[in-house]
Amino acid sequence: MLGSDRRIWTAVFIVVLGTITCWAVAAPYFSGPDEASHDARVWSISRGVLLGADLTGADGQQGGNRIVEVPRWLALSEADPHCFKAEPDVPASCTTLSVDTTTVETPTTAGAQLPFTYLPSALGFVVADRGPGLLLVRVLGGVLTAAL
């Protein structure tokens, strides 16, 4: 990589990571269409579970759905902010992060995806829990995205 190429890559990396970090801080938790499902996958990987239990549908199709163990505050039924999704007049402050850390099983549509792309994000849940952990998960995933 030439000096000018390195400077261009560095500038693009900083701009992309800065944009992702702004989103990570500004967007409500679980506001992405399947963010809670991916966060459950990240949590399981951070605890050493690379592949959750198979969740085969009634039609016999597996489709990548898996069951993983997560704290209740991260379970899909708890984490999915139904109160403001598709409700433009309802503020995102209607949702809260539960403090319940009881381990429960939850389905994740990301359960069969390759774990390697989740490894950088998983460090966020290794060093922090709940809100700070979710923020780190987003930013560390952004580092991988910006680097590519």
C-alpha contacts under 8 A as a table, 3 or more apart, distances in Angstrom:
res1	aa1	res2	aa2	distance
1	M	5	D	5.97
1	M	6	R	6.17
2	L	5	D	5.11
2	L	6	R	6.14
3	G	6	R	5.12
3	G	7	R	6.32
4	S	7	R	5.06
4	S	8	I	6.22
5	D	8	I	5.11
5	D	9	W	6.11
6	R	9	W	5.08
6	R	10	T	6.03
7	R	10	T	5.04
7	R	11	A	6.07
8	I	11	A	5.11
8	I	12	V	6.14
9	W	12	V	5.18
9	W	13	F	5.96
10	T	13	F	4.99
10	T	14	I	6.14
11	A	14	I	5.21
11	A	15	V	6.23
12	V	15	V	5.15
12	V	16	V	6.01
12	V	146	A	7.74
13	F	16	V	5.29
13	F	17	L	5.90
13	F	146	A	5.11
13	F	147	A	6.04
14	I	17	L	5.20
14	I	18	G	5.82
14	I	146	A	7.73
15	V	18	G	5.07
15	V	19	T	6.16
16	V	19	T	5.14
16	V	20	I	6.20
16	V	146	A	5.45
17	L	20	I	5.06
17	L	21	T	5.96
17	L	139	V	7.88
17	L	142	G	5.94
17	L	143	V	6.15
17	L	145	T	7.94
17	L	146	A	5.47
18	G	21	T	5.07
18	G	22	C	6.18
19	T	22	C	5.18
19	T	23	W	6.39
20	I	23	W	5.07
20	I	24	A	6.07
20	I	139	V	6.98
20	I	142	G	5.83
21	T	24	A	4.84
21	T	25	V	6.25
21	T	138	R	7.69
21	T	139	V	5.73
21	T	142	G	7.21
22	C	25	V	5.34
22	C	26	A	6.03
23	W	26	A	5.08
23	W	27	A	5.59
24	A	27	A	5.89
24	A	135	L	6.20
24	A	138	R	5.77
24	A	139	V	6.46
25	V	28	P	7.99
25	V	135	L	6.92
27	A	31	S	6.76
28	P	31	S	5.53
28	P	92	A	6.44
29	Y	32	G	7.99
29	Y	134	L	7.51
30	F	33	P	7.67
30	F	34	D	7.50
30	F	35	E	5.06
30	F	36	A	5.31
30	F	79	A	6.62
30	F	80	D	6.10
30	F	81	P	6.60
31	S	35	E	6.80
31	S	80	D	7.91
31	S	81	P	7.00
31	S	85	K	7.45
32	G	35	E	4.93
32	G	36	A	7.93
34	D	37	S	5.42
34	D	38	H	6.52
35	E	38	H	5.18
35	E	39	D	6.02
36	A	39	D	4.99
36	A	40	A	6.15
36	A	74	L	7.08
36	A	75	A	7.63
36	A	76	L	5.95
36	A	79	A	6.14
36	A	80	D	6.25
37	S	40	A	5.17
37	S	41	R	6.46
37	S	76	L	6.53
37	S	107	P	7.47
37	S	108	T	4.75
37	S	109	T	6.11
37	S	110	A	6.28
38	H	41	R	4.97
38	H	42	V	6.19
38	H	108	T	7.06
38	H	109	T	7.64
38	H	110	A	5.70
39	D	42	V	4.89
39	D	43	W	6.08
39	D	74	L	7.58
39	D	134	L	7.79
39	D	137	V	7.92
40	A	43	W	5.06
40	A	44	S	6.29
40	A	68	V	7.16
40	A	70	V	6.46
40	A	74	L	6.55
40	A	75	A	7.05
40	A	76	L	7.76
40	A	106	T	7.82
40	A	108	T	6.60
41	R	44	S	5.23
41	R	45	I	6.29
41	R	68	V	7.32
41	R	108	T	6.71
41	R	110	A	6.19
41	R	111	G	5.90
41	R	118	Y	7.85
42	V	45	I	5.17
42	V	46	S	6.12
42	V	118	Y	5.85
42	V	119	L	7.52
42	V	121	S	6.61
42	V	122	A	5.16
42	V	125	F	7.83
42	V	137	V	7.96
43	W	46	S	5.03
43	W	47	R	6.45
43	W	70	V	6.64
43	W	122	A	6.40
43	W	125	F	6.35
44	S	47	R	5.14
44	S	48	G	6.44
44	S	49	V	5.14
44	S	50	L	7.02
44	S	52	G	7.85
44	S	68	V	6.34
44	S	69	E	6.65
44	S	70	V	6.81
45	I	48	G	4.95
45	I	49	V	4.98
45	I	50	L	5.37
45	I	115	P	7.04
45	I	118	Y	7.38
45	I	119	L	7.10
45	I	122	A	6.29
46	S	49	V	7.45
46	S	119	L	7.51
46	S	122	A	4.70
46	S	123	L	6.60
46	S	125	F	6.28
46	S	126	V	6.04
47	R	126	V	7.92
49	V	52	G	6.60
50	L	115	P	6.19
51	L	66	R	7.63
51	L	111	G	6.34
51	L	112	A	6.34
52	G	66	R	5.26
52	G	67	I	5.23
52	G	68	V	4.98
52	G	111	G	6.16
52	G	112	A	7.68
53	A	66	R	5.38
53	A	67	I	4.99
53	A	68	V	6.68
54	D	62	Q	7.31
54	D	65	N	6.87
54	D	66	R	4.94
54	D	67	I	6.49
55	L	62	Q	6.30
55	L	65	N	5.52
55	L	66	R	4.97
55	L	67	I	6.31
55	L	107	P	7.73
56	T	59	D	7.91
56	T	60	G	5.78
56	T	61	Q	5.76
56	T	62	Q	4.39
56	T	63	G	7.68
56	T	65	N	7.35
57	G	60	G	5.26
57	G	61	Q	5.45
57	G	62	Q	6.01
58	A	61	Q	7.42
62	Q	65	N	6.24
63	G	109	T	7.96
64	G	109	T	5.85
64	G	110	A	6.48
64	G	111	G	5.93
64	G	112	A	4.77
64	G	113	Q	7.13
65	N	107	P	6.68
65	N	108	T	5.61
65	N	109	T	4.40
65	N	110	A	6.56
65	N	111	G	5.57
65	N	112	A	6.69
66	R	107	P	5.61
66	R	108	T	5.43
66	R	109	T	6.53
66	R	110	A	7.46
66	R	111	G	4.70
66	R	112	A	6.72
67	I	105	E	6.22
67	I	106	T	5.46
67	I	107	P	4.44
67	I	108	T	6.17
67	I	111	G	7.21
68	V	105	E	5.48
68	V	106	T	5.61
68	V	107	P	6.39
68	V	108	T	7.13
68	V	111	G	7.67
69	E	103	T	6.22
69	E	104	V	5.42
69	E	105	E	4.43
69	E	106	T	6.30
70	V	74	L	6.18
70	V	75	A	6.21
70	V	103	T	5.40
70	V	104	V	5.64
70	V	105	E	6.34
70	V	106	T	7.04
71	P	74	L	5.55
71	P	75	A	6.54
71	P	100	D	7.12
71	P	101	T	4.66
71	P	102	T	5.29
71	P	103	T	4.38
71	P	104	V	6.00
72	R	75	A	5.04
72	R	78	E	6.87
72	R	98	S	7.61
72	R	100	D	5.67
72	R	101	T	5.48
72	R	102	T	5.45
72	R	103	T	5.86
72	R	104	V	5.75
73	W	78	E	5.98
73	W	79	A	6.27
73	W	97	L	6.23
73	W	98	S	4.81
73	W	99	V	6.31
73	W	100	D	5.68
73	W	101	T	6.32
73	W	130	R	7.65
74	L	78	E	6.51
74	L	79	A	5.31
75	A	78	E	5.30
75	A	79	A	5.74
75	A	104	V	7.11
75	A	105	E	7.35
75	A	106	T	5.51
76	L	79	A	5.11
76	L	80	D	5.66
76	L	106	T	6.15
76	L	107	P	7.09
76	L	108	T	7.80
77	S	80	D	6.11
77	S	106	T	7.83
78	E	81	P	7.83
78	E	98	S	7.63
79	A	97	L	7.31
81	P	84	F	6.29
81	P	85	K	6.60
81	P	95	T	5.89
82	H	85	K	5.45
83	C	87	E	7.57
83	C	90	V	7.35
83	C	92	A	7.72
83	C	94	C	6.30
83	C	95	T	6.66
84	F	87	E	5.05
84	F	88	P	7.21
84	F	90	V	5.37
84	F	91	P	6.34
84	F	92	A	5.63
84	F	94	C	7.02
84	F	95	T	7.79
85	K	88	P	7.79
87	E	90	V	5.53
88	P	91	P	7.58
90	V	94	C	7.41
91	P	94	C	6.12
92	A	95	T	6.17
93	S	96	T	7.16
97	L	130	R	7.43
97	L	131	G	7.57
108	T	111	G	5.35
109	T	112	A	7.65
110	A	113	Q	5.53
114	L	117	T	6.57
114	L	118	Y	7.78
115	P	118	Y	5.28
115	P	119	L	6.45
116	F	119	L	5.28
117	T	120	P	7.07
118	Y	121	S	5.38
118	Y	122	A	6.05
118	Y	141	G	7.46
119	L	122	A	4.97
119	L	123	L	6.82
120	P	123	L	5.67
120	P	124	G	7.76
120	P	137	V	7.92
120	P	140	L	5.77
120	P	141	G	6.24
120	P	144	L	7.18
121	S	124	G	5.59
121	S	125	F	7.68
121	S	136	L	7.20
121	S	137	V	4.45
121	S	138	R	6.85
121	S	139	V	7.68
121	S	140	L	4.94
121	S	141	G	4.98
122	A	125	F	5.51
122	A	126	V	6.53
122	A	137	V	6.47
123	L	126	V	4.87
123	L	127	V	6.41
123	L	136	L	7.91
123	L	137	V	7.23
123	L	140	L	7.75
124	G	127	V	5.60
124	G	128	A	6.03
124	G	133	G	5.08
124	G	134	L	7.00
124	G	135	L	7.70
124	G	136	L	4.62
124	G	137	V	4.68
124	G	140	L	7.04
125	F	128	A	5.13
125	F	129	D	5.75
125	F	133	G	5.00
125	F	134	L	7.28
125	F	136	L	7.57
125	F	137	V	6.86
126	V	129	D	7.80
126	V	133	G	7.99
127	V	133	G	7.15
128	A	132	P	5.88
128	A	133	G	4.41
128	A	136	L	7.84
129	D	132	P	6.08
129	D	133	G	4.49
129	D	134	L	7.33
130	R	133	G	5.25
130	R	134	L	6.06
131	G	134	L	5.13
131	G	135	L	6.25
132	P	135	L	5.11
132	P	136	L	6.22
133	G	136	L	5.08
133	G	137	V	6.07
134	L	137	V	4.97
134	L	138	R	6.32
135	L	138	R	5.22
135	L	139	V	6.27
136	L	139	V	5.05
136	L	140	L	5.82
137	V	140	L	5.34
137	V	141	G	6.06
138	R	141	G	5.23
138	R	142	G	6.16
139	V	142	G	4.80
139	V	143	V	6.32
140	L	143	V	5.00
140	L	144	L	6.69
141	G	144	L	5.32
141	G	145	T	6.34
142	G	145	T	4.89
142	G	146	A	5.88
143	V	146	A	5.14
143	V	147	A	6.02
144	L	147	A	5.16
144	L	148	L	6.38
145	T	148	L	5.36
